[in-house]
Amino acid sequence: MLHLAHCNVHSTDDSFFSRPHAFQIISISPKSKQIYNFLVSSPHEKKEWIAILRHHTNCCSKCTAVWKARDNYGGFGDETFKIVRNLTVGIIQARGLPNIDTRQKTVSPYAVILLDDVKQAKTAVKNSNDPIWGEVFELE
């Protein structure tokens, strides 16, 4: 059973699980961090789940601290206060990656995008020491 007040909800890019419509609930306690991954059937369902869960959780640990401060000091005066954050990340290329496995001619690199220490997206795997991805990710 999860105590939602101690959880954060994160939308993940479709690339992360190589499947669309995923999101994560991260339960944070002083001793541990548990990550629960969910896949739903449509973008509308994903948006709906996240909206419902965010009424009881936060989007990240920083927002948890903001809301705790609000509660401790009797609010900010504007009860419609809402934190909205979006980030666009572009992964362009890498150059001269070393080949650690001498049995192979090239490496098979990919990039993983983390936001607040939470994995959000992943690029495609390229078979090159000088890969060009040219991928853009919209993180919420």
RAVENZI-V257103 format. One record per residue. PHI is phi as a letter, one per 20 degrees, with the letter a starting at -180 (none if undefined). PSI is psi in whole degrees, -180 to 180 (NA if undefined). Layout:
BEGIN
phi=PHI psi=PSI
phi=PHI psi=PSI
END
This chain:
BEGIN
phi=none psi=135
phi=d psi=139
phi=e psi=101
phi=f psi=-24
phi=f psi=-18
phi=d psi=19
phi=d psi=157
phi=c psi=149
phi=d psi=131
phi=c psi=131
phi=e psi=140
phi=d psi=151
phi=f psi=150
phi=g psi=-26
phi=f psi=-23
phi=f psi=-44
phi=d psi=7
phi=l psi=30
phi=b psi=145
phi=f psi=164
phi=m psi=46
phi=d psi=153
phi=b psi=166
phi=c psi=147
phi=d psi=127
phi=d psi=120
phi=e psi=123
phi=d psi=127
phi=c psi=168
phi=g psi=-25
phi=d psi=-18
phi=b psi=169
phi=c psi=123
phi=d psi=137
phi=d psi=128
phi=d psi=126
phi=d psi=139
phi=c psi=140
phi=d psi=133
phi=c psi=175
phi=e psi=-13
phi=b psi=161
phi=f psi=-35
phi=f psi=-44
phi=f psi=-40
phi=f psi=-48
phi=f psi=-41
phi=f psi=-46
phi=f psi=-47
phi=f psi=-42
phi=f psi=-44
phi=f psi=-46
phi=f psi=-34
phi=f psi=-14
phi=f psi=-22
phi=d psi=-9
phi=c psi=-168
phi=c psi=167
phi=e psi=-21
phi=a psi=172
phi=f psi=-31
phi=f psi=-40
phi=f psi=-35
phi=g psi=-44
phi=f psi=-40
phi=f psi=-46
phi=f psi=-35
phi=f psi=-41
phi=f psi=-42
phi=g psi=-45
phi=f psi=-39
phi=f psi=-30
phi=d psi=17
phi=m psi=24
phi=n psi=173
phi=d psi=7
phi=n psi=-24
phi=d psi=99
phi=f psi=-4
phi=e psi=7
phi=g psi=132
phi=b psi=135
phi=e psi=126
phi=c psi=126
phi=c psi=134
phi=c psi=149
phi=b psi=132
phi=d psi=125
phi=c psi=129
phi=d psi=127
phi=d psi=112
phi=e psi=-66
phi=a psi=171
phi=c psi=153
phi=c psi=140
phi=m psi=40
phi=f psi=134
phi=f psi=148
phi=e psi=103
phi=f psi=-37
phi=e psi=105
phi=f psi=-11
phi=f psi=-16
phi=d psi=149
phi=f psi=-33
phi=c psi=170
phi=e psi=168
phi=c psi=72
phi=e psi=158
phi=b psi=163
phi=d psi=143
phi=d psi=131
phi=d psi=124
phi=d psi=142
phi=c psi=120
phi=l psi=43
phi=m psi=21
phi=d psi=127
phi=f psi=125
phi=d psi=-35
phi=b psi=166
phi=b psi=138
phi=f psi=169
phi=f psi=155
phi=e psi=132
phi=d psi=144
phi=d psi=79
phi=a psi=151
phi=e psi=-11
phi=c psi=64
phi=f psi=146
phi=c psi=116
phi=e psi=-54
phi=m psi=36
phi=d psi=144
phi=c psi=136
phi=c psi=135
phi=d psi=113
phi=d psi=138
phi=d psi=NA
END
